Amino acid sequence: MSEASSQGARMPSVSTALSAQLVTILLRELACCQSLLETVEAERHAIKTLAIGDFHPINVRRLAILEQLQSIADARDQAVRQIAAALSWPDSIASLHSLLDRWHGSEATTVRHHHEKLLATAKHVREEIKQNVVLIDGIRGFVEHALTAGATALTDGNAYSRTGKPALTHPLSAVLYQQG
C-alpha cells in the first residue's frame, strides 16, 4: 500500500452530521447563486427593453441575495473549521478548497461534488454578468455619441428647428442639422 493511501486509511472519519451540515450549506449557496442568475437574466431583459424602472427592484433583490451569500459563506467557513478540528488538522485549513485538497473518503467526495457544482454555477453567473456589462457599455456608448453629436450640432451654428429658425434654444429632439 502506498504512503498516500495508507495515510488516507488512517485518517479519522468526519462525523456524518458535520459533512451533512457542509453539504446543506453548499446547497443553500447554490440556490442563492441560481437566484442571483435569475436577477442577472431579469436585468438583461430590462437592459434590452430599456425598462429603467425595473432596475431598482432587481438591484434590491440582488443586494438581498448577496447579503445571504455572505452569511452563507460565513457559515461555510465555520463548518470547514469544525471539520478541520474534527480531523485534528491545523488551523491553517481555513478554506473549503484547502480542506478538500487534504480530505479523502466518501464524505469528502460528496462535499467535493456539491462544491464543483457550486463553482460551475458561480462561473456561469460571472459570465452572464459580463454579457450584461457589454450590453450596458454599448448603450452607454450610443447615448454618449448621440449627446456629443447633438452638442456639436448646437455649437457650430448650422442647427435649425423644424420651423427653420436657428436652434440655439430648442431641445435636441427638435433640431435639424444642415449638411454641406
Buried (B, 14 or more C-beta within 10 A) or exposed (E): EEEEEEEBEEBEEBEEEBBEBBBEBBBBBBBBBEBBBBBBEBBBEBBEEEEEEBEEEBEEBBEEBEEBBEEBBEBBBEBBBBBBEBBEBEEEBEBBEBBBEBBBBEBBEBBBEBBEBBEEBBEBBEEBBEEBEEEEEEEEEEEEEEEEEBEEBBEEEBBBBEEEEEBEEBEBEEBBBEEE
